[in-house]
């Protein structure tokens, strides 16, 4: 709801994948956000390797449009953007 509202507003679909490499068999998940609202859903019936607590997921193609629509809804912090080039990563916070 506060970080990526496009799926809730427009039923937008984003590629979701697990950051770490694993040989775990795939399971089906609903990927949801941290706010307990029925529309705080990023994807349903997503096939991912079996996940464990602490595993990180990436939601691709959220982009500048998604970032510009983010908010501090429910007093949540704005999620930083992570830009990658090869094996290098840069973390940037959007100005509030």
N, C-alpha and C positions, 0 to 999 in steps of 0.2 A: 504493500500500500504506500509506504513512504519512499521506498528506494526504486521500485520499478512498477509503475501503475498501469503500464500499457496492457499487460494481460487482463487486468480487471476491467479496464475501460473499453478495449477494442478486441479482446480475445486474441491478442498478438501472440505469436509463437516464437520462442527463442530456443536455440540449441543449448542444451544443458549437458555438461559432462563433468566427470570426476577429474580433479587435478592430478591425482597420483596414478601411477601405473600399477595395475594389479592384475593378477590372474584369477581373481575371484569370479565365480559364475555370476551372471546378471540376474537382477531381481527387478521387479516393477515397483516404482515409487510415485507418489504424488509429492511434488516439490513445492513447499509452502514457505511463506515468510514468517517473521517473528511476531506479527500482530495477529491476535486471535479474531480475525474477521473472515467471513465466508468468502470474500473476494481476494484475500491475500494469498493467491495461488499463482505460482510461476509456471507450472506445468503439471499435467496429470498423465498417469500411465507411462512414465518415462522409464526406459530400460537403462539401468546403470549397474556397474559391478556392485556386489554386496557392500554396503557402506557400514562404517563403524563410527562411533562417536569421535568427533574431531576431524573427520575427513572434510575436505574442501571441495565445493562445486563451483564451476564457472558458468555464468549465464552469458552466452555470446550475443553479440549484436545489439546490446542495450544502447550503446552509443551516446552521442551528445544530446540527442532528443530525449532519451530516457533520463539522462543526468539533469537536463534542464527542468524536467517535470518532477524531480525528486523534492521532498519537503521534510520538514521536521514534525510531520504528523505524529500525534501521540507523544510528543517530546522525544522522539527517536533521533539519534545522530544521523547526519548525512553520510552515506557510505562512500569511501574513497574510490576513485577510479584507478585501475591498474593497467598500465600500458606496457606491452611486451614487444621486444624485438629480438628474435632468436632466444637465447637463454637469459637475456637481461630484462629486468622489470623495474618500472618506475611507478611509485605511488603518489597520487596527487589528490588533494582535497579541493572540492568546489568551494569557492568563496560564498559565504552566506550573506 
